[in-house]
Amino acid sequence: MDIELFKTGCLIMCIGMGVVLIFLCVMVYVMGITTKILGFINKFMPEEVEEDKYASKKKLAQKDNNEEIAVAIACAIAERSRV
């Protein structure tokens, strides 16, 4: 095995990994700055929040489901105590 070929391969690997590391650091830095800028802009131009028309129906459906589960548990306990 030629040692020069191995050295060249390691050099290319280190350069490639360094470029990726620098790119990721720059990306995280830019994302942090963007978050701060958008937070500042959002104070003056907030986004509209849409209300969910079906939220109350979902809550009622979940409440009914919880009651059915409670009845099923009570029936199972009553059946087990009879045996």
PyMOL Python script that loads the backbone (N, CA, C, O; Angstrom):
from pymol import cmd

cmd.read_pdbstr("""\
ATOM      1  N   MET A   1       0.844  -1.180   0.000  1.00  0.00           N
ATOM      2  CA  MET A   1       0.000   0.000   0.000  1.00  0.00           C
ATOM      3  C   MET A   1       0.886   1.238   0.000  1.00  0.00           C
ATOM      4  O   MET A   1       1.827   1.332   0.788  1.00  0.00           O
ATOM      5  N   ASP A   2       0.599   2.154  -0.849  1.00  0.00           N
ATOM      6  CA  ASP A   2       1.388   3.374  -0.961  1.00  0.00           C
ATOM      7  C   ASP A   2       0.979   4.342   0.138  1.00  0.00           C
ATOM      8  O   ASP A   2      -0.196   4.698   0.232  1.00  0.00           O
ATOM      9  N   ILE A   3       1.913   4.773   0.965  1.00  0.00           N
ATOM     10  CA  ILE A   3       1.621   5.649   2.095  1.00  0.00           C
ATOM     11  C   ILE A   3       1.182   7.040   1.628  1.00  0.00           C
ATOM     12  O   ILE A   3       0.399   7.699   2.313  1.00  0.00           O
ATOM     13  N   GLU A   4       1.667   7.486   0.495  1.00  0.00           N
ATOM     14  CA  GLU A   4       1.279   8.793  -0.041  1.00  0.00           C
ATOM     15  C   GLU A   4      -0.199   8.804  -0.416  1.00  0.00           C
ATOM     16  O   GLU A   4      -0.886   9.806  -0.220  1.00  0.00           O
ATOM     17  N   LEU A   5      -0.683   7.693  -0.955  1.00  0.00           N
ATOM     18  CA  LEU A   5      -2.096   7.587  -1.307  1.00  0.00           C
ATOM     19  C   LEU A   5      -2.965   7.649  -0.055  1.00  0.00           C
ATOM     20  O   LEU A   5      -4.033   8.263  -0.052  1.00  0.00           O
ATOM     21  N   PHE A   6      -2.489   7.004   1.005  1.00  0.00           N
ATOM     22  CA  PHE A   6      -3.217   7.014   2.282  1.00  0.00           C
ATOM     23  C   PHE A   6      -3.246   8.431   2.862  1.00  0.00           C
ATOM     24  O   PHE A   6      -4.286   8.870   3.354  1.00  0.00           O
ATOM     25  N   LYS A   7      -2.122   9.148   2.813  1.00  0.00           N
ATOM     26  CA  LYS A   7      -2.060  10.515   3.323  1.00  0.00           C
ATOM     27  C   LYS A   7      -2.991  11.431   2.532  1.00  0.00           C
ATOM     28  O   LYS A   7      -3.675  12.279   3.105  1.00  0.00           O
ATOM     29  N   THR A   8      -3.010  11.255   1.223  1.00  0.00           N
ATOM     30  CA  THR A   8      -3.877  12.073   0.376  1.00  0.00           C
ATOM     31  C   THR A   8      -5.352  11.801   0.697  1.00  0.00           C
ATOM     32  O   THR A   8      -6.165  12.724   0.745  1.00  0.00           O
ATOM     33  N   GLY A   9      -5.677  10.554   0.910  1.00  0.00           N
ATOM     34  CA  GLY A   9      -7.059  10.200   1.263  1.00  0.00           C
ATOM     35  C   GLY A   9      -7.471  10.813   2.591  1.00  0.00           C
ATOM     36  O   GLY A   9      -8.579  11.335   2.714  1.00  0.00           O
ATOM     37  N   CYS A  10      -6.596  10.756   3.582  1.00  0.00           N
ATOM     38  CA  CYS A  10      -6.897  11.354   4.890  1.00  0.00           C
ATOM     39  C   CYS A  10      -7.040  12.870   4.783  1.00  0.00           C
ATOM     40  O   CYS A  10      -7.904  13.465   5.428  1.00  0.00           O
ATOM     41  N   LEU A  11      -6.188  13.491   3.965  1.00  0.00           N
ATOM     42  CA  LEU A  11      -6.276  14.940   3.768  1.00  0.00           C
ATOM     43  C   LEU A  11      -7.604  15.326   3.129  1.00  0.00           C
ATOM     44  O   LEU A  11      -8.256  16.270   3.575  1.00  0.00           O
ATOM     45  N   ILE A  12      -8.002  14.613   2.101  1.00  0.00           N
ATOM     46  CA  ILE A  12      -9.286  14.900   1.437  1.00  0.00           C
ATOM     47  C   ILE A  12     -10.447  14.676   2.397  1.00  0.00           C
ATOM     48  O   ILE A  12     -11.410  15.442   2.399  1.00  0.00           O
ATOM     49  N   MET A  13     -10.359  13.620   3.220  1.00  0.00           N
ATOM     50  CA  MET A  13     -11.417  13.344   4.191  1.00  0.00           C
ATOM     51  C   MET A  13     -11.512  14.478   5.210  1.00  0.00           C
ATOM     52  O   MET A  13     -12.614  14.933   5.516  1.00  0.00           O
ATOM     53  N   CYS A  14     -10.383  14.941   5.739  1.00  0.00           N
ATOM     54  CA  CYS A  14     -10.389  16.021   6.723  1.00  0.00           C
ATOM     55  C   CYS A  14     -10.905  17.324   6.128  1.00  0.00           C
ATOM     56  O   CYS A  14     -11.652  18.049   6.785  1.00  0.00           O
ATOM     57  N   ILE A  15     -10.523  17.628   4.907  1.00  0.00           N
ATOM     58  CA  ILE A  15     -11.018  18.843   4.252  1.00  0.00           C
ATOM     59  C   ILE A  15     -12.539  18.757   4.067  1.00  0.00           C
ATOM     60  O   ILE A  15     -13.256  19.723   4.329  1.00  0.00           O
ATOM     61  N   GLY A  16     -13.020  17.608   3.620  1.00  0.00           N
ATOM     62  CA  GLY A  16     -14.463  17.437   3.414  1.00  0.00           C
ATOM     63  C   GLY A  16     -15.247  17.554   4.708  1.00  0.00           C
ATOM     64  O   GLY A  16     -16.287  18.211   4.754  1.00  0.00           O
ATOM     65  N   MET A  17     -14.746  16.916   5.760  1.00  0.00           N
ATOM     66  CA  MET A  17     -15.440  16.989   7.047  1.00  0.00           C
ATOM     67  C   MET A  17     -15.383  18.395   7.620  1.00  0.00           C
ATOM     68  O   MET A  17     -16.332  18.842   8.264  1.00  0.00           O
ATOM     69  N   GLY A  18     -14.272  19.101   7.390  1.00  0.00           N
ATOM     70  CA  GLY A  18     -14.160  20.489   7.853  1.00  0.00           C
ATOM     71  C   GLY A  18     -15.140  21.403   7.144  1.00  0.00           C
ATOM     72  O   GLY A  18     -15.751  22.272   7.765  1.00  0.00           O
ATOM     73  N   VAL A  19     -15.289  21.205   5.845  1.00  0.00           N
ATOM     74  CA  VAL A  19     -16.245  22.017   5.078  1.00  0.00           C
ATOM     75  C   VAL A  19     -17.666  21.770   5.584  1.00  0.00           C
ATOM     76  O   VAL A  19     -18.443  22.712   5.734  1.00  0.00           O
ATOM     77  N   VAL A  20     -18.001  20.525   5.843  1.00  0.00           N
ATOM     78  CA  VAL A  20     -19.344  20.209   6.353  1.00  0.00           C
ATOM     79  C   VAL A  20     -19.545  20.816   7.728  1.00  0.00           C
ATOM     80  O   VAL A  20     -20.617  21.353   8.012  1.00  0.00           O
ATOM     81  N   LEU A  21     -18.538  20.744   8.590  1.00  0.00           N
ATOM     82  CA  LEU A  21     -18.650  21.318   9.931  1.00  0.00           C
ATOM     83  C   LEU A  21     -18.841  22.828   9.861  1.00  0.00           C
ATOM     84  O   LEU A  21     -19.690  23.381  10.559  1.00  0.00           O
ATOM     85  N   ILE A  22     -18.063  23.488   9.029  1.00  0.00           N
ATOM     86  CA  ILE A  22     -18.197  24.942   8.883  1.00  0.00           C
ATOM     87  C   ILE A  22     -19.577  25.301   8.333  1.00  0.00           C
ATOM     88  O   ILE A  22     -20.200  26.253   8.802  1.00  0.00           O
ATOM     89  N   PHE A  23     -20.054  24.550   7.348  1.00  0.00           N
ATOM     90  CA  PHE A  23     -21.379  24.810   6.785  1.00  0.00           C
ATOM     91  C   PHE A  23     -22.462  24.664   7.852  1.00  0.00           C
ATOM     92  O   PHE A  23     -23.364  25.497   7.937  1.00  0.00           O
ATOM     93  N   LEU A  24     -22.378  23.612   8.664  1.00  0.00           N
ATOM     94  CA  LEU A  24     -23.396  23.409   9.702  1.00  0.00           C
ATOM     95  C   LEU A  24     -23.347  24.511  10.750  1.00  0.00           C
ATOM     96  O   LEU A  24     -24.393  24.968  11.212  1.00  0.00           O
ATOM     97  N   CYS A  25     -22.151  24.947  11.133  1.00  0.00           N
ATOM     98  CA  CYS A  25     -22.043  26.037  12.111  1.00  0.00           C
ATOM     99  C   CYS A  25     -22.636  27.330  11.555  1.00  0.00           C
ATOM    100  O   CYS A  25     -23.359  28.035  12.259  1.00  0.00           O
ATOM    101  N   VAL A  26     -22.336  27.639  10.308  1.00  0.00           N
ATOM    102  CA  VAL A  26     -22.896  28.835   9.685  1.00  0.00           C
ATOM    103  C   VAL A  26     -24.412  28.730   9.593  1.00  0.00           C
ATOM    104  O   VAL A  26     -25.121  29.707   9.836  1.00  0.00           O
ATOM    105  N   MET A  27     -24.912  27.548   9.241  1.00  0.00           N
ATOM    106  CA  MET A  27     -26.355  27.348   9.123  1.00  0.00           C
ATOM    107  C   MET A  27     -27.052  27.565  10.467  1.00  0.00           C
ATOM    108  O   MET A  27     -28.089  28.226  10.519  1.00  0.00           O
ATOM    109  N   VAL A  28     -26.500  27.021  11.551  1.00  0.00           N
ATOM    110  CA  VAL A  28     -27.105  27.201  12.878  1.00  0.00           C
ATOM    111  C   VAL A  28     -27.070  28.670  13.276  1.00  0.00           C
ATOM    112  O   VAL A  28     -28.040  29.181  13.835  1.00  0.00           O
ATOM    113  N   TYR A  29     -25.968  29.353  12.997  1.00  0.00           N
ATOM    114  CA  TYR A  29     -25.843  30.775  13.316  1.00  0.00           C
ATOM    115  C   TYR A  29     -26.877  31.601  12.550  1.00  0.00           C
ATOM    116  O   TYR A  29     -27.532  32.466  13.132  1.00  0.00           O
ATOM    117  N   VAL A  30     -27.026  31.344  11.271  1.00  0.00           N
ATOM    118  CA  VAL A  30     -27.996  32.076  10.444  1.00  0.00           C
ATOM    119  C   VAL A  30     -29.425  31.780  10.893  1.00  0.00           C
ATOM    120  O   VAL A  30     -30.270  32.675  10.900  1.00  0.00           O
ATOM    121  N   MET A  31     -29.697  30.546  11.264  1.00  0.00           N
ATOM    122  CA  MET A  31     -31.047  30.212  11.742  1.00  0.00           C
ATOM    123  C   MET A  31     -31.359  30.942  13.044  1.00  0.00           C
ATOM    124  O   MET A  31     -32.491  31.382  13.244  1.00  0.00           O
ATOM    125  N   GLY A  32     -30.378  31.078  13.931  1.00  0.00           N
ATOM    126  CA  GLY A  32     -30.587  31.823  15.172  1.00  0.00           C
ATOM    127  C   GLY A  32     -30.874  33.286  14.905  1.00  0.00           C
ATOM    128  O   GLY A  32     -31.773  33.870  15.511  1.00  0.00           O
ATOM    129  N   ILE A  33     -30.113  33.877  14.003  1.00  0.00           N
ATOM    130  CA  ILE A  33     -30.347  35.281  13.643  1.00  0.00           C
ATOM    131  C   ILE A  33     -31.720  35.447  13.002  1.00  0.00           C
ATOM    132  O   ILE A  33     -32.432  36.405  13.305  1.00  0.00           O
ATOM    133  N   THR A  34     -32.100  34.523  12.117  1.00  0.00           N
ATOM    134  CA  THR A  34     -33.398  34.587  11.451  1.00  0.00           C
ATOM    135  C   THR A  34     -34.532  34.495  12.472  1.00  0.00           C
ATOM    136  O   THR A  34     -35.538  35.194  12.348  1.00  0.00           O
ATOM    137  N   THR A  35     -34.373  33.636  13.480  1.00  0.00           N
ATOM    138  CA  THR A  35     -35.397  33.510  14.518  1.00  0.00           C
ATOM    139  C   THR A  35     -35.583  34.827  15.256  1.00  0.00           C
ATOM    140  O   THR A  35     -36.710  35.244  15.521  1.00  0.00           O
ATOM    141  N   LYS A  36     -34.479  35.479  15.585  1.00  0.00           N
ATOM    142  CA  LYS A  36     -34.567  36.761  16.288  1.00  0.00           C
ATOM    143  C   LYS A  36     -35.204  37.830  15.415  1.00  0.00           C
ATOM    144  O   LYS A  36     -36.024  38.616  15.891  1.00  0.00           O
ATOM    145  N   ILE A  37     -34.836  37.864  14.150  1.00  0.00           N
ATOM    146  CA  ILE A  37     -35.402  38.861  13.228  1.00  0.00           C
ATOM    147  C   ILE A  37     -36.901  38.632  13.048  1.00  0.00           C
ATOM    148  O   ILE A  37     -37.683  39.581  13.096  1.00  0.00           O
ATOM    149  N   LEU A  38     -37.302  37.388  12.844  1.00  0.00           N
ATOM    150  CA  LEU A  38     -38.727  37.106  12.657  1.00  0.00           C
ATOM    151  C   LEU A  38     -39.517  37.349  13.938  1.00  0.00           C
ATOM    152  O   LEU A  38     -40.672  37.769  13.873  1.00  0.00           O
ATOM    153  N   GLY A  39     -38.923  37.097  15.097  1.00  0.00           N
ATOM    154  CA  GLY A  39     -39.601  37.416  16.359  1.00  0.00           C
ATOM    155  C   GLY A  39     -39.837  38.906  16.502  1.00  0.00           C
ATOM    156  O   GLY A  39     -40.884  39.333  16.990  1.00  0.00           O
ATOM    157  N   PHE A  40     -38.858  39.703  16.074  1.00  0.00           N
ATOM    158  CA  PHE A  40     -39.001  41.165  16.117  1.00  0.00           C
ATOM    159  C   PHE A  40     -40.078  41.626  15.150  1.00  0.00           C
ATOM    160  O   PHE A  40     -40.901  42.474  15.495  1.00  0.00           O
ATOM    161  N   ILE A  41     -40.080  41.075  13.944  1.00  0.00           N
ATOM    162  CA  ILE A  41     -41.078  41.451  12.943  1.00  0.00           C
ATOM    163  C   ILE A  41     -42.475  41.011  13.376  1.00  0.00           C
ATOM    164  O   ILE A  41     -43.457  41.701  13.101  1.00  0.00           O
ATOM    165  N   ASN A  42     -42.567  39.869  14.049  1.00  0.00           N
ATOM    166  CA  ASN A  42     -43.864  39.331  14.467  1.00  0.00           C
ATOM    167  C   ASN A  42     -44.544  40.234  15.498  1.00  0.00           C
ATOM    168  O   ASN A  42     -45.765  40.183  15.648  1.00  0.00           O
ATOM    169  N   LYS A  43     -43.778  41.053  16.206  1.00  0.00           N
ATOM    170  CA  LYS A  43     -44.387  41.986  17.159  1.00  0.00           C
ATOM    171  C   LYS A  43     -45.222  43.037  16.438  1.00  0.00           C
ATOM    172  O   LYS A  43     -46.248  43.480  16.954  1.00  0.00           O
ATOM    173  N   PHE A  44     -44.785  43.437  15.247  1.00  0.00           N
ATOM    174  CA  PHE A  44     -45.473  44.486  14.500  1.00  0.00           C
ATOM    175  C   PHE A  44     -46.507  43.931  13.521  1.00  0.00           C
ATOM    176  O   PHE A  44     -47.509  44.587  13.235  1.00  0.00           O
ATOM    177  N   MET A  45     -46.267  42.736  13.012  1.00  0.00           N
ATOM    178  CA  MET A  45     -47.182  42.122  12.053  1.00  0.00           C
ATOM    179  C   MET A  45     -47.476  40.683  12.476  1.00  0.00           C
ATOM    180  O   MET A  45     -46.979  39.748  11.848  1.00  0.00           O
ATOM    181  N   PRO A  46     -48.276  40.487  13.530  1.00  0.00           N
ATOM    182  CA  PRO A  46     -48.542  39.115  13.993  1.00  0.00           C
ATOM    183  C   PRO A  46     -49.403  38.339  12.997  1.00  0.00           C
ATOM    184  O   PRO A  46     -50.192  38.915  12.248  1.00  0.00           O
ATOM    185  N   GLU A  47     -49.232  37.040  13.010  1.00  0.00           N
ATOM    186  CA  GLU A  47     -50.016  36.176  12.132  1.00  0.00           C
ATOM    187  C   GLU A  47     -51.418  36.007  12.705  1.00  0.00           C
ATOM    188  O   GLU A  47     -51.616  36.036  13.920  1.00  0.00           O
ATOM    189  N   GLU A  48     -52.387  35.832  11.811  1.00  0.00           N
ATOM    190  CA  GLU A  48     -53.753  35.596  12.255  1.00  0.00           C
ATOM    191  C   GLU A  48     -53.884  34.165  12.746  1.00  0.00           C
ATOM    192  O   GLU A  48     -53.323  33.238  12.161  1.00  0.00           O
ATOM    193  N   VAL A  49     -54.634  33.998  13.833  1.00  0.00           N
ATOM    194  CA  VAL A  49     -54.858  32.666  14.385  1.00  0.00           C
ATOM    195  C   VAL A  49     -56.268  32.247  14.013  1.00  0.00           C
ATOM    196  O   VAL A  49     -57.242  32.902  14.385  1.00  0.00           O
ATOM    197  N   GLU A  50     -56.368  31.143  13.272  1.00  0.00           N
ATOM    198  CA  GLU A  50     -57.673  30.650  12.867  1.00  0.00           C
ATOM    199  C   GLU A  50     -58.257  29.772  13.963  1.00  0.00           C
ATOM    200  O   GLU A  50     -57.562  28.932  14.535  1.00  0.00           O
ATOM    201  N   GLU A  51     -59.545  29.975  14.252  1.00  0.00           N
ATOM    202  CA  GLU A  51     -60.210  29.161  15.253  1.00  0.00           C
ATOM    203  C   GLU A  51     -60.687  27.871  14.606  1.00  0.00           C
ATOM    204  O   GLU A  51     -61.148  27.867  13.465  1.00  0.00           O
ATOM    205  N   ASP A  52     -60.572  26.799  15.335  1.00  0.00           N
ATOM    206  CA  ASP A  52     -61.017  25.504  14.843  1.00  0.00           C
ATOM    207  C   ASP A  52     -62.523  25.395  15.081  1.00  0.00           C
ATOM    208  O   ASP A  52     -62.982  25.407  16.223  1.00  0.00           O
ATOM    209  N   LYS A  53     -63.285  25.289  13.991  1.00  0.00           N
ATOM    210  CA  LYS A  53     -64.744  25.235  14.103  1.00  0.00           C
ATOM    211  C   LYS A  53     -65.210  23.956  14.777  1.00  0.00           C
ATOM    212  O   LYS A  53     -66.273  23.925  15.397  1.00  0.00           O
ATOM    213  N   TYR A  54     -64.421  22.912  14.658  1.00  0.00           N
ATOM    214  CA  TYR A  54     -64.834  21.612  15.156  1.00  0.00           C
ATOM    215  C   TYR A  54     -64.206  21.276  16.504  1.00  0.00           C
ATOM    216  O   TYR A  54     -64.298  20.133  16.951  1.00  0.00           O
ATOM    217  N   ALA A  55     -63.570  22.244  17.163  1.00  0.00           N
ATOM    218  CA  ALA A  55     -62.897  21.973  18.436  1.00  0.00           C
ATOM    219  C   ALA A  55     -63.903  21.557  19.502  1.00  0.00           C
ATOM    220  O   ALA A  55     -63.650  20.625  20.266  1.00  0.00           O
ATOM    221  N   SER A  56     -65.047  22.246  19.557  1.00  0.00           N
ATOM    222  CA  SER A  56     -66.031  21.912  20.582  1.00  0.00           C
ATOM    223  C   SER A  56     -66.619  20.525  20.340  1.00  0.00           C
ATOM    224  O   SER A  56     -66.894  19.796  21.292  1.00  0.00           O
ATOM    225  N   LYS A  57     -66.814  20.152  19.062  1.00  0.00           N
ATOM    226  CA  LYS A  57     -67.330  18.820  18.751  1.00  0.00           C
ATOM    227  C   LYS A  57     -66.312  17.747  19.120  1.00  0.00           C
ATOM    228  O   LYS A  57     -66.680  16.668  19.584  1.00  0.00           O
ATOM    229  N   LYS A  58     -65.034  18.045  18.913  1.00  0.00           N
ATOM    230  CA  LYS A  58     -63.994  17.084  19.274  1.00  0.00           C
ATOM    231  C   LYS A  58     -63.967  16.866  20.777  1.00  0.00           C
ATOM    232  O   LYS A  58     -63.800  15.739  21.245  1.00  0.00           O
ATOM    233  N   LYS A  59     -64.133  17.955  21.541  1.00  0.00           N
ATOM    234  CA  LYS A  59     -64.134  17.829  23.000  1.00  0.00           C
ATOM    235  C   LYS A  59     -65.329  17.016  23.472  1.00  0.00           C
ATOM    236  O   LYS A  59     -65.200  16.183  24.369  1.00  0.00           O
ATOM    237  N   LEU A  60     -66.498  17.254  22.867  1.00  0.00           N
ATOM    238  CA  LEU A  60     -67.675  16.490  23.242  1.00  0.00           C
ATOM    239  C   LEU A  60     -67.509  15.017  22.888  1.00  0.00           C
ATOM    240  O   LEU A  60     -67.893  14.142  23.664  1.00  0.00           O
ATOM    241  N   ALA A  61     -66.947  14.747  21.736  1.00  0.00           N
ATOM    242  CA  ALA A  61     -66.735  13.361  21.327  1.00  0.00           C
ATOM    243  C   ALA A  61     -65.758  12.676  22.265  1.00  0.00           C
ATOM    244  O   ALA A  61     -65.948  11.506  22.599  1.00  0.00           O
ATOM    245  N   GLN A  62     -64.726  13.370  22.695  1.00  0.00           N
ATOM    246  CA  GLN A  62     -63.767  12.777  23.610  1.00  0.00           C
ATOM    247  C   GLN A  62     -64.415  12.557  24.974  1.00  0.00           C
ATOM    248  O   GLN A  62     -64.148  11.546  25.624  1.00  0.00           O
ATOM    249  N   LYS A  63     -65.245  13.469  25.407  1.00  0.00           N
ATOM    250  CA  LYS A  63     -65.921  13.317  26.688  1.00  0.00           C
ATOM    251  C   LYS A  63     -66.836  12.097  26.646  1.00  0.00           C
ATOM    252  O   LYS A  63     -66.854  11.304  27.588  1.00  0.00           O
ATOM    253  N   ASP A  64     -67.594  11.941  25.561  1.00  0.00           N
ATOM    254  CA  ASP A  64     -68.470  10.776  25.435  1.00  0.00           C
ATOM    255  C   ASP A  64     -67.660   9.496  25.415  1.00  0.00           C
ATOM    256  O   ASP A  64     -68.083   8.495  25.994  1.00  0.00           O
ATOM    257  N   ASN A  65     -66.515   9.501  24.769  1.00  0.00           N
ATOM    258  CA  ASN A  65     -65.659   8.331  24.694  1.00  0.00           C
ATOM    259  C   ASN A  65     -65.146   7.970  26.083  1.00  0.00           C
ATOM    260  O   ASN A  65     -65.064   6.789  26.420  1.00  0.00           O
ATOM    261  N   ASN A  66     -64.801   8.964  26.889  1.00  0.00           N
ATOM    262  CA  ASN A  66     -64.317   8.693  28.245  1.00  0.00           C
ATOM    263  C   ASN A  66     -65.414   8.074  29.094  1.00  0.00           C
ATOM    264  O   ASN A  66     -65.147   7.193  29.911  1.00  0.00           O
ATOM    265  N   GLU A  67     -66.637   8.526  28.910  1.00  0.00           N
ATOM    266  CA  GLU A  67     -67.750   7.959  29.674  1.00  0.00           C
ATOM    267  C   GLU A  67     -67.986   6.503  29.274  1.00  0.00           C
ATOM    268  O   GLU A  67     -68.262   5.662  30.130  1.00  0.00           O
ATOM    269  N   GLU A  68     -67.879   6.204  27.989  1.00  0.00           N
ATOM    270  CA  GLU A  68     -68.048   4.817  27.535  1.00  0.00           C
ATOM    271  C   GLU A  68     -66.959   3.917  28.095  1.00  0.00           C
ATOM    272  O   GLU A  68     -67.223   2.773  28.465  1.00  0.00           O
ATOM    273  N   ILE A  69     -65.747   4.427  28.158  1.00  0.00           N
ATOM    274  CA  ILE A  69     -64.648   3.643  28.720  1.00  0.00           C
ATOM    275  C   ILE A  69     -64.897   3.382  30.201  1.00  0.00           C
ATOM    276  O   ILE A  69     -64.660   2.274  30.683  1.00  0.00           O
ATOM    277  N   ALA A  70     -65.369   4.382  30.917  1.00  0.00           N
ATOM    278  CA  ALA A  70     -65.650   4.215  32.339  1.00  0.00           C
ATOM    279  C   ALA A  70     -66.743   3.171  32.557  1.00  0.00           C
ATOM    280  O   ALA A  70     -66.648   2.363  33.481  1.00  0.00           O
ATOM    281  N   VAL A  71     -67.779   3.179  31.717  1.00  0.00           N
ATOM    282  CA  VAL A  71     -68.850   2.179  31.828  1.00  0.00           C
ATOM    283  C   VAL A  71     -68.313   0.788  31.537  1.00  0.00           C
ATOM    284  O   VAL A  71     -68.680  -0.168  32.219  1.00  0.00           O
ATOM    285  N   ALA A  72     -67.452   0.660  30.539  1.00  0.00           N
ATOM    286  CA  ALA A  72     -66.880  -0.641  30.201  1.00  0.00           C
ATOM    287  C   ALA A  72     -66.026  -1.178  31.343  1.00  0.00           C
ATOM    288  O   ALA A  72     -66.059  -2.374  31.633  1.00  0.00           O
ATOM    289  N   ILE A  73     -65.270  -0.312  31.984  1.00  0.00           N
ATOM    290  CA  ILE A  73     -64.450  -0.747  33.118  1.00  0.00           C
ATOM    291  C   ILE A  73     -65.331  -1.186  34.279  1.00  0.00           C
ATOM    292  O   ILE A  73     -65.057  -2.196  34.926  1.00  0.00           O
ATOM    293  N   ALA A  74     -66.391  -0.424  34.542  1.00  0.00           N
ATOM    294  CA  ALA A  74     -67.299  -0.777  35.634  1.00  0.00           C
ATOM    295  C   ALA A  74     -67.974  -2.116  35.362  1.00  0.00           C
ATOM    296  O   ALA A  74     -68.131  -2.923  36.277  1.00  0.00           O
ATOM    297  N   CYS A  75     -68.372  -2.359  34.128  1.00  0.00           N
ATOM    298  CA  CYS A  75     -68.992  -3.637  33.773  1.00  0.00           C
ATOM    299  C   CYS A  75     -68.007  -4.797  33.929  1.00  0.00           C
ATOM    300  O   CYS A  75     -68.378  -5.875  34.395  1.00  0.00           O
ATOM    301  N   ALA A  76     -66.763  -4.573  33.540  1.00  0.00           N
ATOM    302  CA  ALA A  76     -65.757  -5.622  33.668  1.00  0.00           C
ATOM    303  C   ALA A  76     -65.490  -5.959  35.120  1.00  0.00           C
ATOM    304  O   ALA A  76     -65.323  -7.129  35.465  1.00  0.00           O
ATOM    305  N   ILE A  77     -65.447  -4.947  35.978  1.00  0.00           N
ATOM    306  CA  ILE A  77     -65.227  -5.189  37.413  1.00  0.00           C
ATOM    307  C   ILE A  77     -66.412  -5.925  38.009  1.00  0.00           C
ATOM    308  O   ILE A  77     -66.232  -6.845  38.807  1.00  0.00           O
ATOM    309  N   ALA A  78     -67.642  -5.526  37.625  1.00  0.00           N
ATOM    310  CA  ALA A  78     -68.840  -6.173  38.144  1.00  0.00           C
ATOM    311  C   ALA A  78     -68.880  -7.631  37.674  1.00  0.00           C
ATOM    312  O   ALA A  78     -69.248  -8.508  38.457  1.00  0.00           O
ATOM    313  N   GLU A  79     -68.524  -7.907  36.456  1.00  0.00           N
ATOM    314  CA  GLU A  79     -68.522  -9.273  35.935  1.00  0.00           C
ATOM    315  C   GLU A  79     -67.487 -10.132  36.652  1.00  0.00           C
ATOM    316  O   GLU A  79     -67.739 -11.302  36.941  1.00  0.00           O
ATOM    317  N   ARG A  80     -66.337  -9.559  36.936  1.00  0.00           N
ATOM    318  CA  ARG A  80     -65.283 -10.320  37.602  1.00  0.00           C
ATOM    319  C   ARG A  80     -65.660 -10.624  39.052  1.00  0.00           C
ATOM    320  O   ARG A  80     -65.336 -11.694  39.566  1.00  0.00           O
ATOM    321  N   SER A  81     -66.338  -9.694  39.705  1.00  0.00           N
ATOM    322  CA  SER A  81     -66.705  -9.928  41.114  1.00  0.00           C
ATOM    323  C   SER A  81     -67.818 -10.995  41.212  1.00  0.00           C
ATOM    324  O   SER A  81     -67.953 -11.627  42.260  1.00  0.00           O
ATOM    325  N   ARG A  82     -68.607 -11.208  40.161  1.00  0.00           N
ATOM    326  CA  ARG A  82     -69.647 -12.227  40.188  1.00  0.00           C
ATOM    327  C   ARG A  82     -69.062 -13.623  40.078  1.00  0.00           C
ATOM    328  O   ARG A  82     -69.641 -14.580  40.593  1.00  0.00           O
ATOM    329  N   VAL A  83     -67.933 -13.750  39.420  1.00  0.00           N
ATOM    330  CA  VAL A  83     -67.356 -15.075  39.152  1.00  0.00           C
ATOM    331  C   VAL A  83     -66.695 -15.616  40.357  1.00  0.00           C
ATOM    332  O   VAL A  83     -66.153 -16.721  40.320  1.00  0.00           O
TER     333      VAL A  83
END
""", "prot")
cmd.dss("prot")
cmd.show_as("cartoon", "prot")
cmd.util.cbc("prot")
cmd.orient("prot")
